[in-house]
Amino acid sequence: MFEVLTPLAPDPILGLSVAYNEDSHPQKIDLGVGVYKNEQGHTPILRAVAKAQQKLLATEKSKTYISPQGNQGYIDGMLRLLLSDHSKALLDNRVAAVQAPGGCGALRILAELIVRANKDAKVWVSDPTWANHIPLIGSAGLSIETYPYFDKNTASINFDAMMQTLRQCNKGDVVLLHGCCHNPTGADLTNSQWDHILQVAKEREFVPFLDVAYLGFGDGLDEDAYGIRLLTDNLPEVLIAASCSKNFGLYRERVGLAAIVTKDSANSQVVQGQIQSVARGIYSMPPSYGGALVDLILNDEQLRHEWVSEVDEMRNRMKSLRSMLVDQLAVNGADRDFSFINRQKGMFSYLCITPEQVRDIRTKHSVYFVESSRVNIAGINHNNVEALAKALVDVIQ
Ligand SMILES: Cc1ncc(COP(=O)(O)O)c(C=O)c1O
């Protein structure tokens, strides 16, 4: 039966990793795959995670299945982290939530839940958006449209065009927004832009779908939650897909959360049953390990404190790498202003150079990143920043 299948084009990011590994250049630079790296180029196990692992090893008594919704301590801890202790939606029991296998798992089951509620719902995503949004949401059968977001010519958000499109959304449409640290551009909405989005969401009655994969990597854990809290405090319905891959460094453990703010607590119970049934039909129940670690961290004062300081460290390191790159570009004679890199947030930046220049920098200087010009800021370090800046200046002049 499978002979009818045709080969697919290689995934651009994974293809880039293969090419990078095969490159023998001694000073090659990898700014492709979106994982945090430290100064030594490693993706470390966080100290709080290592301690939680010891604790879990000493206390876990069984490997029997966990409950269908996942680890309740994890779910509650994550909901408070995202929505805050004072969240009206939480206090009113209006939030249904399940632990999901990664942010991807959360995005997918929420897309399936939307299909159950309204298979004709249109999902609006930013142009550009994270490449995996389209397959994850589209494969559930939903139709996807884009709203303008980033203007490469000005290296900033084209908010007027974005709002113009959102003002045309229909009641029941779903609008996917990056909670913070927009992937791929690093261009984030300001608090006042979130305020405008709330107004339009009220007017048009669309449902925001927040993807939160980098909480804490922008300006801080609470600061980055501004949009999430604003919308969940003021709208009847909001969907949230959160990931612990990056800010807990738990990538391979697949830890995510799918949460749905509903109109009232009765509806929340119905939605809780439905989302669990969606998950049951796909993977039955989530893996336990990563969620158990996050539960231990978020619900223990000392471990939480240690984790928060590690998130601060990662964020501050990435901020300083941004300014180092901007300085090095100027020192090495870039004839363009790259200071927008300092204004972008999180792990990614769009350098706003052309695909030809991206190919040039790869072939001439062994610097690897995707053709959109998205770079993983965490792949920069004190040893490679000068070479990177010189290579960039070489290909853009
Ligand atoms: C914007 C965005 N959403 C969701 C995810 C999902 O992450 P994961 O499934 O690894 O938790 C990612 C990961 O790169 C992402 O960049």
The ligand as an SDF file (V2000), in Angstrom:
LIG
                    3D

 16 16  0  0  0  0  0  0  0  0999 V2000
    6.2480   29.0160   18.9500 C   0  0  0  0  0  0  0  0  0  0  0  0
    6.3750   27.6230   19.4500 C   0  0  0  0  0  0  0  0  0  0  0  0
    5.2860   26.9950   19.8950 N   0  0  0  0  0  0  0  0  0  0  0  0
    5.3370   25.7500   20.3640 C   0  0  0  0  0  0  0  0  0  0  0  0
    6.5190   25.0500   20.4090 C   0  0  0  0  0  0  0  0  0  0  0  0
    6.4260   23.6470   20.9020 C   0  0  0  0  0  0  0  0  0  0  0  0
    7.4250   23.1730   21.6460 O   0  0  0  0  0  0  0  0  0  0  0  0
    7.4590   21.7030   22.2340 P   0  0  0  0  0  0  0  0  0  0  0  0
    6.4760   20.8480   21.5260 O   0  0  0  0  0  0  0  0  0  0  0  0
    8.8600   21.2710   22.0200 O   0  0  0  0  0  0  0  0  0  0  0  0
    7.1230   21.8560   23.6820 O   0  0  0  0  0  0  0  0  0  0  0  0
    7.6870   25.6510   19.9180 C   0  0  0  0  0  0  0  0  0  0  0  0
    8.9480   24.9420   19.8820 C   0  0  0  0  0  0  0  0  0  0  0  0
    9.8970   25.2610   19.2370 O   0  0  0  0  0  0  0  0  0  0  0  0
    7.6010   26.9790   19.4450 C   0  0  0  0  0  0  0  0  0  0  0  0
    8.6800   27.6220   18.9880 O   0  0  0  0  0  0  0  0  0  0  0  0
  1  2  1  0
  2  3  1  0
  2 15  2  0
  3  4  2  0
  4  5  1  0
  5  6  1  0
  5 12  2  0
  6  7  1  0
  7  8  1  0
  8  9  2  0
  8 10  1  0
  8 11  1  0
 12 13  1  0
 12 15  1  0
 13 14  2  0
 15 16  1  0
M  END
$$$$
